[in-house]
Amino acid sequence: MNQTRVLIIEDEENQRKLLCRILTKEGYHVEDASDGSEAVKKFKQGDFDMVLLDQRLPDTNGIDVLVQIRSINPIIPVILVTAFANVRDAVNAMKQGAFHYLTKPVDTDELLLVMKNAWATLTLKRENEELRGTLREKYNYTKIIYASGAMEEILSLTFRAAKSDANVLITGESGTGKELIAGAIHNLSSRKEKNFIAAHIAALPETLVEVELFGHEKGAFTGAERRRIGKFEFATGGTIFLDEIGDLPQSVQVKLLRVMQDKKIVRLGSNQDIKIDVRLVCATNRNIEEEIQQGKFRSDLFYRLNVIRIHLPPLRGRKEDIPILTDHFIRSCANKEKKPIKGITDDAMRILLKYHFPGNVRELENIIERAIVLTRGDYITKDELPLSIRETAKPPGLGKLNEAIATIERQMILDALERTNGNQTKAASLLNISERVLRYKIKKHNIEIKN
């Protein structure tokens, strides 16, 4: 890590020298600045990998410097440090692209762990940025909105998966964006000029699933007055997306396995093989491994589908995405409703940040759309949010940021440990942090681990 270049922006000389000494000892290449104008000048002249930025500076404030820095390099991680933290500052900082927000006095271990995570995120962003630009420019694909490291890793895996023809299984709760990822895989693949065909298995009556996927001949059954081409045939040369594959009837599971093995389909009512060439991407919100154990899903089909696995975490597991998603939905919904809504109030945002979103991103979009319709002013307030969400969140008044974050952080760790039966390795993975960070935070929050 001795090649990592860090710019420290801090007006207090003793604090600046202390941070320089700590990071230099850890192997970072460090430069420093004592005010905003000096910092921006150095940033323009240098090639930095990370910025440690004080919130209050003698000539400006940290948010303004953050905006200028990110206008020069939009993917660089900026860690904001302040002695005057509150929720409003934190939300504003995250909206402007801050990677993390620390309060003084800075805990050295926590700082180093945050910087380690920032470096890992930057590495992924550098890998993704060119590909994401290609996706946006060539295919006008702008629906994948995120700010979290968890989604950064998922997008990296998505880009790599798109370059092959391997089958992909996308897992995650309803509303996490599985179809968006499937569409991105197609649009980045060599099949992008051909069809992307989606079949939503759960929405089909069991008796019609086979017909929908493989088609039928005229007279194959009562009411079949003409030949029908199935989705696999329509998708040939392109990609077929089977959503909620866990709902596929067992009789059709056998036929799908045969299609994958032979690269042929047979329309219902016909004996003629039809060759197909499709990329198969599937998704489910079920635990397929449990379905296999219960005899509801074929293990041999699962192994065929599960070549590349992409798991989308729930929105409550990546709350840093909530502000940027909220802004996106406000803009799109306000435009659709032709209402000049400028944003959301701090109180309302605090409620959203505390809410657990069982319906995930789709639920957040619906909440914002409802609020846009109801609001009479320029900003969405807490009064436009559903009463059930306001009661569940029960937000505290404006207070110390570190206290608010600690409460949320402790609860997320407890939830992760409960979901993984106390397995710290799995809990760390669920939270998208290392085991070392998790152990540090367990100790920090005095969380008792049950054996």
Secondary structure, DSSP 8 states (H G I E B T S, - for coil): -TT-EEEEE-S-HHHHHHHHHHHHHTT-EEEEESSHHHHHHHHHHS--SEEEEESB-SSSBHHHHHHHHHHH-TT--EEEEESS-BHHHHHHHHHTT-SEEEESS--HHHHHHHHHHHHHHHHHHHHHHHHHHHHHHHH--------SHHHHHHHHHHHHHHTS---EEEE--TTS-HHHHHHHHHHTSTTTTS-EEEEEGGGS-GGGHHHHHHEE-TTSSTT--S-EE-HHHHTTTSEEEEETGGG--HHHHHHHHHHHHHSEE--BT----EE---EEEEEESS-HHHHHHTTSS-HHHHHHHTTEEEE---GGG-GGGHHHHHHHHHHHHHHHHT----EE-HHHHHHHHH---TTHHHHHHHHHHHHHHH--SSEE-GGGS-HHHHHHH----S-BHHHHHHHHHHHHHHHHHHHTTT-HHHHHHHHTS-HHHHHHHHHHTT-----
